[in-house]
Amino acid sequence: MTLIPGDKPGAASVASDTRQSKGPLTGVKVVEYGDFISAPFCTRLMADLGAEVVKVEPPDCGDSSRRYGPFPQDSPHREKSGLYLYLNANKLGVTLDIGTATGANMFRQLLAQADVLVENHAPGHLDKFGLGYQSLKEHFPRLIVTSITPFGQTGPYRDYKAYAINCSAAAGWSLIVGEPGREPLTPPLSMGHYISALSASTATMVAVIARRLTGRGQQIDVSEVECLNSLLSGVAANAFVYYGRMRMRHGNRSPAAYPYAVLPCKDGYMWMIAIQGHEWKRFLDVLGGGKPPDWYESDPRFKDRLKAGREYADELDARLAPWLMSHTKQEIFQLCRDNHIPFAPVNDIDEVVNNEHLNARGFFVELEHPEAGRLKYPGEPQKFSRTPWSLRSAAPTLGQHNEEVFCGRLGVPKQELALLRAGGVI
Amino acid sequence: MASAEYPLEGIRITDFGQVWAGPILSGLLANMGAEVIKIETRKRLDSVRLGPDNVERDPEKDPWFQCINRNKLSITVDFSDERGVALLKKLVKISHVVSENFSPGVLKRHGLDYDSLVKIKPDLIMVALPGAGSFGPMADLVTYGPSIVGLCGYDRMVGYEGERVLGMQQPYADVVAALYGAYSVLAAINHQQETGEGQYIELCQWEAATAVMGEALMESVMNGRNPGTLGNVQPGMAPHNNYPCQGQDKWVSIAIKTDDEWGAFCRAIGSPEWAKEERFADGFLRWQNRKEMDRLVGEWTRGRTHYEVTELLQKAGVAAAPCLSMDERLEDPHFQDRQAFVPIEHPVIGTGWVTSIPWKMSDTPGGVRTPAPLIGQHNQYVFGELLKMSQDEINYLVQEKVIY
């Protein structure tokens, strides 16, 4: 197979000193006017596949993720935020205050050269500067404008203010995470932002392909709440409509055939899941030393795994606990792998970063940044046989490419840069 | 030829997708007009046809299957029979994309791997979504959606702050991998339209679920720290939680980041004495004393409905939203205005409700055109019309249980 150069596609395609890309989006030009996670992650995905992304940040403070961290040695520094560095690699960075007349004008000139604008400001924010979609459409009929917001560009809640926790609440996503009777849990790390970003990059690619047929750009309205509802929490709509069933919180388990739960062991937690009956049978054999343990064999209540999962799960957990608590994750995992049992460890984050398998696959990549130094970053999960993703440059320092972009692309005379800075434009 | 409304019309996908990740991937493309032909066999049905909410145990009536498989066609082919393999090769020859999420090696055993198929269709785009990838020391790992969320470390953070791990308990990694997969296929189509070249894409679900955890991984890389269970804690934000409201299992989310938002919140709830206390005077103190503050905020929300609290706080410019259950979302004015749920007529279940496309495109919107297919519903169309097989041949293969 032509797949996977050197069996290490991630590592093989890293070329931090060159801007050359062989990615499938080579030639696509993107302007990002985004903040924090959703829009920046959307354009990072596109940049990794070869698109040229110019990230526009407000002068002085920059993207808010620069203040978020984590920071090396816990020392806050706007060029060293781990979140910013991860989300913004492979981009050119410029500063521009679009609230100034000159800034808005320069922003329009950037868009004149672009295929795609990705932004995640509140609906109507860009209109205030004469940069709303209707105006952009008139000037740049081929431009694709992708907007990511909590509730979308239309509807009664469009102007609602919402952070990730509010989006996962409204989408009904939080209601299915946590213990019954206690408060619902929002999925960690603002995960809704990432899911809306992935949706936005997918929709943007549809628009890039559609434009070949129609010759026209368009507006893409991505609502984080809708993404979560459409792909995750809303999929069971018919189960409610027809059977009155609603998924609720079940703590560390799901109401499915036993076992389907996260259970503690000696040094952490194991995902105990066996969809096929023979997988569970093999585990019982391990437990009983070649045959299922007597307590299991002698109790007919446990034979129906679906019933056991709904009614006797606590009792079964207690039966397994002594064995689980006397074995480590790695011991259990090894035994399970040897015996074709699909139980898996719940890894700690450092176990992921140092994972033998992920590292052998070249998933993590190292990259030098002028301020933050050499760090290990997660890579892209796609391995294209012909057009690999590539990591070409570290995240930009604030305004790093002002001269290159403003003078080189927009033709601003170099002597005006200082004036633009003094005027608060860049 | 594609219409503006369905921009992927004319792109045909042979879809071996099963369960969650694969079908969600192809479903995203079907929404936009791609012709997705789902390969099934009565010998071994897609397990989602008989999921836990399928009360009647009828594979044509599974409520979840309806949603993720709408807009697709279904044919039944037993490819453990080599005549079935031959049929599928004919189909791949007239397809543009092949999608699959079997364990690594399954398709190869039947001669349906990329190396075999690219000989029939030189510019083929093929995407595979193996759980742990096709190479590496754990490539043979048997994974299920939930265990991938454990392997990638995400579940380690899901639980009440500092308490035991609970985990997400849902096919969340499948959705992340499916989105990466659909995006990658579209990128490959873009490359093909530019150059005429197809290619193979391997998308490891474990890696996909890991790639969306940037800040936690960077924390480990930079400071060697492992986050434990996080509850509803968001660094630097307080209040930041779901608070109890009037009614059974009703909650409202409230999130405050800045001093301005805190001021607006205090005014909106009637400037109670506790809010003026020294221990809540700035963002850092509020963060430190968040547990006590959560209790006090909860006392205020408890007597009100989640919608009331939301409206009151949103008017003041404070981020709040109710935790909406399925019945509430179906009735909610915003969800209705945005048509977040779409009715579709299904020949067996009647009117089904499926979720909208996760984005709205102004010029090429796509849509929900057909319900999830019955098992083998499109055998006649695919074998007769597309592959131009004679009726005798089709009947013979049905009788032989190759088309089965």
Chai-1 contact restraints between the chains, C-beta under 6 A:
chainA,res_idxA,chainB,res_idxB,connection_type,confidence,min_distance_angstrom,max_distance_angstrom,comment,restraint_id
A,M1,B,D115,contact,1.0,0.0,6.0,A-B,restraint_1
A,L3,B,Y200,contact,1.0,0.0,6.0,A-B,restraint_2
A,P24,B,A187,contact,1.0,0.0,6.0,A-B,restraint_3
A,P24,B,A188,contact,1.0,0.0,6.0,A-B,restraint_4
A,P24,B,N190,contact,1.0,0.0,6.0,A-B,restraint_5
A,P24,B,H191,contact,1.0,0.0,6.0,A-B,restraint_6
A,L25,B,A187,contact,1.0,0.0,6.0,A-B,restraint_7
A,L49,B,A187,contact,1.0,0.0,6.0,A-B,restraint_8
A,P70,B,M218,contact,1.0,0.0,6.0,A-B,restraint_9
A,P70,B,E219,contact,1.0,0.0,6.0,A-B,restraint_10
A,P70,B,M222,contact,1.0,0.0,6.0,A-B,restraint_11
A,P72,B,M222,contact,1.0,0.0,6.0,A-B,restraint_12
A,G82,B,M218,contact,1.0,0.0,6.0,A-B,restraint_13
A,G82,B,M222,contact,1.0,0.0,6.0,A-B,restraint_14
A,L83,B,E215,contact,1.0,0.0,6.0,A-B,restraint_15
A,Y86,B,G214,contact,1.0,0.0,6.0,A-B,restraint_16
A,Y86,B,M218,contact,1.0,0.0,6.0,A-B,restraint_17
A,G152,B,R338,contact,1.0,0.0,6.0,A-B,restraint_18
A,G155,B,H334,contact,1.0,0.0,6.0,A-B,restraint_19
A,G155,B,D337,contact,1.0,0.0,6.0,A-B,restraint_20
A,G155,B,R338,contact,1.0,0.0,6.0,A-B,restraint_21
A,P156,B,P333,contact,1.0,0.0,6.0,A-B,restraint_22
A,P156,B,H334,contact,1.0,0.0,6.0,A-B,restraint_23
A,Y157,B,H334,contact,1.0,0.0,6.0,A-B,restraint_24
A,Y160,B,Q314,contact,1.0,0.0,6.0,A-B,restraint_25
A,K161,B,A319,contact,1.0,0.0,6.0,A-B,restraint_26
A,A162,B,A319,contact,1.0,0.0,6.0,A-B,restraint_27
A,A162,B,A321,contact,1.0,0.0,6.0,A-B,restraint_28
A,Y163,B,A255,contact,1.0,0.0,6.0,A-B,restraint_29
A,Y163,B,A319,contact,1.0,0.0,6.0,A-B,restraint_30
A,I165,B,S253,contact,1.0,0.0,6.0,A-B,restraint_31
A,I165,B,A255,contact,1.0,0.0,6.0,A-B,restraint_32
A,N166,B,S253,contact,1.0,0.0,6.0,A-B,restraint_33
A,N166,B,A255,contact,1.0,0.0,6.0,A-B,restraint_34
A,N166,B,A319,contact,1.0,0.0,6.0,A-B,restraint_35
A,N166,B,A321,contact,1.0,0.0,6.0,A-B,restraint_36
A,A169,B,S253,contact,1.0,0.0,6.0,A-B,restraint_37
A,A169,B,A321,contact,1.0,0.0,6.0,A-B,restraint_38
A,A169,B,C323,contact,1.0,0.0,6.0,A-B,restraint_39
A,A170,B,A321,contact,1.0,0.0,6.0,A-B,restraint_40
A,A170,B,L324,contact,1.0,0.0,6.0,A-B,restraint_41
A,G172,B,L324,contact,1.0,0.0,6.0,A-B,restraint_42
A,G172,B,R329,contact,1.0,0.0,6.0,A-B,restraint_43
A,S174,B,C323,contact,1.0,0.0,6.0,A-B,restraint_44
A,L175,B,C323,contact,1.0,0.0,6.0,A-B,restraint_45
A,L175,B,S325,contact,1.0,0.0,6.0,A-B,restraint_46
A,E183,B,N242,contact,1.0,0.0,6.0,A-B,restraint_47
A,P184,B,N242,contact,1.0,0.0,6.0,A-B,restraint_48
A,P184,B,W251,contact,1.0,0.0,6.0,A-B,restraint_49
A,P184,B,C323,contact,1.0,0.0,6.0,A-B,restraint_50
A,T186,B,N232,contact,1.0,0.0,6.0,A-B,restraint_51
A,P188,B,M157,contact,1.0,0.0,6.0,A-B,restraint_52
A,P188,B,L230,contact,1.0,0.0,6.0,A-B,restraint_53
A,L189,B,E215,contact,1.0,0.0,6.0,A-B,restraint_54
A,Y194,B,V212,contact,1.0,0.0,6.0,A-B,restraint_55
A,L198,B,L179,contact,1.0,0.0,6.0,A-B,restraint_56
A,S199,B,P358,contact,1.0,0.0,6.0,A-B,restraint_57
A,S199,B,W359,contact,1.0,0.0,6.0,A-B,restraint_58
A,S201,B,Y183,contact,1.0,0.0,6.0,A-B,restraint_59
A,T202,B,L179,contact,1.0,0.0,6.0,A-B,restraint_60
A,T202,B,A182,contact,1.0,0.0,6.0,A-B,restraint_61
A,T202,B,Y183,contact,1.0,0.0,6.0,A-B,restraint_62
A,A203,B,W359,contact,1.0,0.0,6.0,A-B,restraint_63
A,M205,B,L186,contact,1.0,0.0,6.0,A-B,restraint_64
A,V206,B,P7,contact,1.0,0.0,6.0,A-B,restraint_65
A,V206,B,M32,contact,1.0,0.0,6.0,A-B,restraint_66
A,V208,B,N190,contact,1.0,0.0,6.0,A-B,restraint_67
A,A210,B,P7,contact,1.0,0.0,6.0,A-B,restraint_68
A,A210,B,T364,contact,1.0,0.0,6.0,A-B,restraint_69
A,L213,B,A2,contact,1.0,0.0,6.0,A-B,restraint_70
A,T214,B,A4,contact,1.0,0.0,6.0,A-B,restraint_71
A,R216,B,D363,contact,1.0,0.0,6.0,A-B,restraint_72
A,Q218,B,M361,contact,1.0,0.0,6.0,A-B,restraint_73
A,Q218,B,S362,contact,1.0,0.0,6.0,A-B,restraint_74
A,Q218,B,D363,contact,1.0,0.0,6.0,A-B,restraint_75
A,Q219,B,S362,contact,1.0,0.0,6.0,A-B,restraint_76
A,I220,B,W359,contact,1.0,0.0,6.0,A-B,restraint_77
A,I220,B,M361,contact,1.0,0.0,6.0,A-B,restraint_78
A,D221,B,K360,contact,1.0,0.0,6.0,A-B,restraint_79
A,V222,B,W359,contact,1.0,0.0,6.0,A-B,restraint_80
A,E226,B,A340,contact,1.0,0.0,6.0,A-B,restraint_81
A,C227,B,P358,contact,1.0,0.0,6.0,A-B,restraint_82
A,N229,B,A340,contact,1.0,0.0,6.0,A-B,restraint_83
A,S230,B,T355,contact,1.0,0.0,6.0,A-B,restraint_84
A,S230,B,S356,contact,1.0,0.0,6.0,A-B,restraint_85
A,S230,B,P358,contact,1.0,0.0,6.0,A-B,restraint_86
A,L231,B,V175,contact,1.0,0.0,6.0,A-B,restraint_87
A,L231,B,P358,contact,1.0,0.0,6.0,A-B,restraint_88
A,L232,B,V175,contact,1.0,0.0,6.0,A-B,restraint_89
A,G234,B,T355,contact,1.0,0.0,6.0,A-B,restraint_90
A,V235,B,W64,contact,1.0,0.0,6.0,A-B,restraint_91
A,V235,B,C67,contact,1.0,0.0,6.0,A-B,restraint_92
A,A236,B,W64,contact,1.0,0.0,6.0,A-B,restraint_93
A,A237,B,F341,contact,1.0,0.0,6.0,A-B,restraint_94
A,A237,B,W353,contact,1.0,0.0,6.0,A-B,restraint_95
A,N238,B,P63,contact,1.0,0.0,6.0,A-B,restraint_96
A,N238,B,Q66,contact,1.0,0.0,6.0,A-B,restraint_97
A,N238,B,G352,contact,1.0,0.0,6.0,A-B,restraint_98
A,N238,B,W353,contact,1.0,0.0,6.0,A-B,restraint_99
A,A239,B,D53,contact,1.0,0.0,6.0,A-B,restraint_100
A,A239,B,P63,contact,1.0,0.0,6.0,A-B,restraint_101
A,F240,B,M326,contact,1.0,0.0,6.0,A-B,restraint_102
A,V241,B,W353,contact,1.0,0.0,6.0,A-B,restraint_103
A,Y242,B,P63,contact,1.0,0.0,6.0,A-B,restraint_104
A,Y243,B,V55,contact,1.0,0.0,6.0,A-B,restraint_105
A,R245,B,D53,contact,1.0,0.0,6.0,A-B,restraint_106
A,M246,B,S325,contact,1.0,0.0,6.0,A-B,restraint_107
A,M246,B,M326,contact,1.0,0.0,6.0,A-B,restraint_108
A,G251,B,L166,contact,1.0,0.0,6.0,A-B,restraint_109
A,N252,B,L166,contact,1.0,0.0,6.0,A-B,restraint_110
A,S254,B,Q169,contact,1.0,0.0,6.0,A-B,restraint_111
A,A256,B,P52,contact,1.0,0.0,6.0,A-B,restraint_112
A,V262,B,V165,contact,1.0,0.0,6.0,A-B,restraint_113
A,V262,B,G167,contact,1.0,0.0,6.0,A-B,restraint_114
A,Y269,B,V165,contact,1.0,0.0,6.0,A-B,restraint_115
A,W271,B,S147,contact,1.0,0.0,6.0,A-B,restraint_116
A,W271,B,G150,contact,1.0,0.0,6.0,A-B,restraint_117
A,I273,B,Y144,contact,1.0,0.0,6.0,A-B,restraint_118
A,I273,B,P146,contact,1.0,0.0,6.0,A-B,restraint_119
A,I273,B,S147,contact,1.0,0.0,6.0,A-B,restraint_120
A,I275,B,Y144,contact,1.0,0.0,6.0,A-B,restraint_121
A,P342,B,V142,contact,1.0,0.0,6.0,A-B,restraint_122
A,A344,B,S147,contact,1.0,0.0,6.0,A-B,restraint_123
A,A344,B,G150,contact,1.0,0.0,6.0,A-B,restraint_124
A,A344,B,L151,contact,1.0,0.0,6.0,A-B,restraint_125
A,V346,B,G150,contact,1.0,0.0,6.0,A-B,restraint_126
A,V346,B,D155,contact,1.0,0.0,6.0,A-B,restraint_127
A,V346,B,R156,contact,1.0,0.0,6.0,A-B,restraint_128
A,V346,B,V165,contact,1.0,0.0,6.0,A-B,restraint_129
A,N347,B,L151,contact,1.0,0.0,6.0,A-B,restraint_130
A,N347,B,G153,contact,1.0,0.0,6.0,A-B,restraint_131
A,D348,B,R156,contact,1.0,0.0,6.0,A-B,restraint_132
A,D348,B,N226,contact,1.0,0.0,6.0,A-B,restraint_133
A,I349,B,G153,contact,1.0,0.0,6.0,A-B,restraint_134
A,I349,B,A216,contact,1.0,0.0,6.0,A-B,restraint_135
A,I349,B,S220,contact,1.0,0.0,6.0,A-B,restraint_136
A,I349,B,N226,contact,1.0,0.0,6.0,A-B,restraint_137
A,D350,B,S220,contact,1.0,0.0,6.0,A-B,restraint_138
A,D350,B,N226,contact,1.0,0.0,6.0,A-B,restraint_139
A,V352,B,G153,contact,1.0,0.0,6.0,A-B,restraint_140
A,V353,B,L217,contact,1.0,0.0,6.0,A-B,restraint_141
A,V353,B,S220,contact,1.0,0.0,6.0,A-B,restraint_142
A,E356,B,P137,contact,1.0,0.0,6.0,A-B,restraint_143
A,H357,B,G136,contact,1.0,0.0,6.0,A-B,restraint_144
A,H357,B,P137,contact,1.0,0.0,6.0,A-B,restraint_145
A,H357,B,M138,contact,1.0,0.0,6.0,A-B,restraint_146
A,A360,B,G136,contact,1.0,0.0,6.0,A-B,restraint_147
A,A360,B,P137,contact,1.0,0.0,6.0,A-B,restraint_148
A,R361,B,G133,contact,1.0,0.0,6.0,A-B,restraint_149
A,R361,B,G136,contact,1.0,0.0,6.0,A-B,restraint_150
A,F363,B,E207,contact,1.0,0.0,6.0,A-B,restraint_151
A,L375,B,V221,contact,1.0,0.0,6.0,A-B,restraint_152
A,K376,B,V221,contact,1.0,0.0,6.0,A-B,restraint_153
A,P378,B,T210,contact,1.0,0.0,6.0,A-B,restraint_154
A,P378,B,A211,contact,1.0,0.0,6.0,A-B,restraint_155
A,P378,B,L217,contact,1.0,0.0,6.0,A-B,restraint_156
A,P381,B,Y180,contact,1.0,0.0,6.0,A-B,restraint_157
A,P381,B,L203,contact,1.0,0.0,6.0,A-B,restraint_158
A,P381,B,C204,contact,1.0,0.0,6.0,A-B,restraint_159
A,P381,B,E207,contact,1.0,0.0,6.0,A-B,restraint_160
A,P381,B,A208,contact,1.0,0.0,6.0,A-B,restraint_161
A,P381,B,A211,contact,1.0,0.0,6.0,A-B,restraint_162
A,Q382,B,S184,contact,1.0,0.0,6.0,A-B,restraint_163
A,Q382,B,I201,contact,1.0,0.0,6.0,A-B,restraint_164
A,Q382,B,L203,contact,1.0,0.0,6.0,A-B,restraint_165
A,K383,B,E202,contact,1.0,0.0,6.0,A-B,restraint_166
A,F384,B,Q199,contact,1.0,0.0,6.0,A-B,restraint_167
A,F384,B,I201,contact,1.0,0.0,6.0,A-B,restraint_168
A,S385,B,Q199,contact,1.0,0.0,6.0,A-B,restraint_169
A,S385,B,Y200,contact,1.0,0.0,6.0,A-B,restraint_170
A,R386,B,E197,contact,1.0,0.0,6.0,A-B,restraint_171
A,R386,B,Q199,contact,1.0,0.0,6.0,A-B,restraint_172
A,T387,B,H191,contact,1.0,0.0,6.0,A-B,restraint_173
